[in-house]
Amino acid sequence: MVKEIVVVGSGLAGSMVAHFLQETCHVTVICKGGKANSNSMLAQGGIAVALREDDTFQSHLKNTLEAGSFYNDRKNTALLVKTGPKVIKELISQGLTFDQDETGHLAYGLEGAHDIPRILHAKGDQTGQVVTEFSQSRLDKVDWIEHAQVIDLLVNELGQCTGVTYLDQRNQLQQINGDKIILATGGVGGLFPLSSNDLTVTGVGIALAKRNQVEVKDLEFVQFHPTLLTKNGKCYGLVSEAVRGAGAVLVDETGRLIMKDRHVRQDLAPRDVISRILSQELEQGHDIYLDISKVENFEKKFPQITANLFKQGIPFQTTNKIPVRPGAHFIMGGILTDSYGQTSMPNLYAVGEVACTGVHGANRLASNSLLECLVFATRVSEHILQASQSVSIAKNERLVKKQPEKFHLPNKELLQDRAWQAIGIERKRTDLIDFLHWLSGYHYTYIPTDLTKQEAELADLCCVAEEIARAALARPISIGAHFIKGE
Ligand SMILES: Cc1cc2nc3c(=O)[nH]c(=O)nc-3n(C[C@H](O)[C@H](O)[C@H](O)COP(=O)(O)OP(=O)(O)OC[C@H]3O[C@@H](n4cnc5c(N)ncnc54)[C@H](O)[C@@H]3O)c2cc1C
């Protein structure tokens, strides 16, 4: 029997699952924006994979565990780095092209906390776009529902997931049922005032999980990237770590080398270490720049970043300086899954950044996330193809049952600012308690049936903020990206 599959999210994780399942199942992909709205499309750095002759999966594993403060799920992490080369080789054999060196072999870049150059790029800094578009270009049997914002899960009387509800392009409430529902909705960037994420990425997966008692894990581990391009206090995209890998250094307004003597790896120290140092520099009133004067062929190596700098009117060609600040980038935690993407709710899967497979531990190693999307999309698809049973799709009980409740939501900018203070780069126990107290004055727990997309998104953000704050409070010790300052 052909299975009805609903995939939520058009990033790399969602597109790959849809690709693997489209031959044997009927697949519908729902996404909040257009197909191209995702963090996957923005990924500049590349894909980490132990393919080089002098590299080993053990070395990749070691670096991943080190970056994750050894908090990683060992089994899934080993799976990631061991399966990675096979998955990448398959994509190459299917026509995906990665950048090559002068001799015609794959070119490997170096990024922070990797012992060896093992980062594959496609069209320089356009890796995410190239790989995601390659994946989407093969989706010829899939139905798309674009500009549709998923707001809740449908669950039958047996506690099985049977579909989702969403607000369509005209803000009308709709539902879609499926035998298997796959959440590939990405991270939580929209919760913070400065974020590298696509605007559609606002933590819905975690909110859906919490509203429906699906288990989540490790939400306190949010990665802040040190170098978001900023102008007048606003973020205009990311300046990849690869730029520092190519020789750029962090300086203040006087040209002082910020990372000198602050860490053995200096400008290639782990992201959380650099972000904290930069946050302190900002508190002391300094401006922060990436000095790119030592980067050879900057414009050729980083065409997407260059185009963005021109677009934002940054005079980097004359100054050799790019203004940057740290901001929210990635969440290591998410919906708890097993190694096949199964969540604690039957028939509900999670894959990509929204999932917590434990492969990133307490902090993600650079360029491991696209690899996670690829490896675990394969696993989810294998599992679904092997599962013989199809669930009985219940009537849309949730939609009918849920009584409209009065929302009381904070102003979005205020929520973001308070989130930055309480659950940003450095956290304090007292701030976390205050933040939770402040949130408790609002009402965002249930989704009523007559709400706008903006209200639904804000309710999701509140829900995610609360969960991150609770998780942070429950971990009084600093580890990885979670940093607790004294009282
Ligand atoms: C600027 C930037 C650069 C990065 N660089 C790298 C890199 O070089 N290497 C690397 O490994 N990782 C990188 N990352 C991280 C990596 O890109 C992401 O973790 C990864 O792409 C996540 O893929 P995903 O498919 O899980 O989610 P995403 O690609 O974020 O896709 C999420 C999808 O869900 C949709 N969605 C969200 N909410 C809803 C809703 N309510 N209803 C319907 N649809 C919804 C979104 O619109 C989107 O289509 C980078 C991230 C950013 C932001």
PDBQT file of the ligand as one rigid body, heavy atoms in Angstrom, charges set to zero:
ROOT
HETATM    1  C1  LIG A 501      23.833  31.237   7.678  1.00  0.00    +0.000 C 
HETATM    2  C2  LIG A 501      24.051  29.791   8.027  1.00  0.00    +0.000 A 
HETATM    3  C3  LIG A 501      25.197  29.143   7.601  1.00  0.00    +0.000 A 
HETATM    4  C4  LIG A 501      25.394  27.800   7.903  1.00  0.00    +0.000 A 
HETATM    5  N1  LIG A 501      26.503  27.152   7.426  1.00  0.00    +0.000 NA
HETATM    6  C5  LIG A 501      26.621  25.813   7.617  1.00  0.00    +0.000 A 
HETATM    7  C6  LIG A 501      27.667  25.091   7.004  1.00  0.00    +0.000 A 
HETATM    8  O1  LIG A 501      28.464  25.643   6.279  1.00  0.00    +0.000 OA
HETATM    9  N2  LIG A 501      27.741  23.750   7.232  1.00  0.00    +0.000 N 
HETATM   10  C7  LIG A 501      26.840  23.088   8.009  1.00  0.00    +0.000 A 
HETATM   11  O2  LIG A 501      26.972  21.862   8.167  1.00  0.00    +0.000 OA
HETATM   12  N3  LIG A 501      25.828  23.764   8.589  1.00  0.00    +0.000 NA
HETATM   13  C8  LIG A 501      25.680  25.094   8.397  1.00  0.00    +0.000 A 
HETATM   14  N4  LIG A 501      24.635  25.759   8.966  1.00  0.00    +0.000 N 
HETATM   15  C9  LIG A 501      23.624  24.992   9.686  1.00  0.00    +0.000 C 
HETATM   16  C10 LIG A 501      22.762  24.256   8.670  1.00  0.00    +0.000 C 
HETATM   17  O3  LIG A 501      22.577  25.050   7.542  1.00  0.00    +0.000 OA
HETATM   18  C11 LIG A 501      21.410  23.909   9.237  1.00  0.00    +0.000 C 
HETATM   19  O4  LIG A 501      21.517  23.346  10.508  1.00  0.00    +0.000 OA
HETATM   20  C12 LIG A 501      20.731  22.897   8.331  1.00  0.00    +0.000 C 
HETATM   21  O5  LIG A 501      20.706  23.377   7.028  1.00  0.00    +0.000 OA
HETATM   22  C13 LIG A 501      19.344  22.612   8.829  1.00  0.00    +0.000 C 
HETATM   23  O6  LIG A 501      18.649  21.944   7.819  1.00  0.00    +0.000 OA
HETATM   24  P1  LIG A 501      17.162  21.503   8.074  1.00  0.00    +0.000 P 
HETATM   25  O7  LIG A 501      16.686  20.894   6.808  1.00  0.00    +0.000 OA
HETATM   26  O8  LIG A 501      17.094  20.721   9.315  1.00  0.00    +0.000 OA
HETATM   27  O9  LIG A 501      16.386  22.880   8.372  1.00  0.00    +0.000 OA
HETATM   28  P2  LIG A 501      16.274  24.175   7.474  1.00  0.00    +0.000 P 
HETATM   29  O10 LIG A 501      17.168  24.111   6.316  1.00  0.00    +0.000 OA
HETATM   30  O11 LIG A 501      16.386  25.340   8.360  1.00  0.00    +0.000 OA
HETATM   31  O12 LIG A 501      14.782  24.073   6.934  1.00  0.00    +0.000 OA
HETATM   32  C14 LIG A 501      13.677  24.258   7.783  1.00  0.00    +0.000 C 
HETATM   33  C15 LIG A 501      12.432  24.292   6.925  1.00  0.00    +0.000 C 
HETATM   34  O13 LIG A 501      11.257  24.277   7.744  1.00  0.00    +0.000 OA
HETATM   35  C16 LIG A 501      10.388  25.323   7.333  1.00  0.00    +0.000 C 
HETATM   36  N5  LIG A 501       9.507  25.701   8.437  1.00  0.00    +0.000 N 
HETATM   37  C17 LIG A 501       9.835  26.295   9.599  1.00  0.00    +0.000 A 
HETATM   38  N6  LIG A 501       8.723  26.477  10.343  1.00  0.00    +0.000 NA
HETATM   39  C18 LIG A 501       7.679  25.986   9.638  1.00  0.00    +0.000 A 
HETATM   40  C19 LIG A 501       6.262  25.917   9.845  1.00  0.00    +0.000 A 
HETATM   41  N7  LIG A 501       5.684  26.387  10.950  1.00  0.00    +0.000 N 
HETATM   42  N8  LIG A 501       5.499  25.368   8.882  1.00  0.00    +0.000 NA
HETATM   43  C20 LIG A 501       6.045  24.905   7.736  1.00  0.00    +0.000 A 
HETATM   44  N9  LIG A 501       7.374  24.961   7.472  1.00  0.00    +0.000 NA
HETATM   45  C21 LIG A 501       8.170  25.493   8.418  1.00  0.00    +0.000 A 
HETATM   46  C22 LIG A 501      11.351  26.413   6.885  1.00  0.00    +0.000 C 
HETATM   47  O14 LIG A 501      10.701  27.400   6.132  1.00  0.00    +0.000 OA
HETATM   48  C23 LIG A 501      12.329  25.558   6.084  1.00  0.00    +0.000 C 
HETATM   49  O15 LIG A 501      11.787  25.241   4.836  1.00  0.00    +0.000 OA
HETATM   50  C24 LIG A 501      24.433  27.110   8.679  1.00  0.00    +0.000 A 
HETATM   51  C25 LIG A 501      23.286  27.771   9.125  1.00  0.00    +0.000 A 
HETATM   52  C26 LIG A 501      23.084  29.100   8.790  1.00  0.00    +0.000 A 
HETATM   53  C27 LIG A 501      21.838  29.773   9.272  1.00  0.00    +0.000 C 
ENDROOT
TORSDOF 0
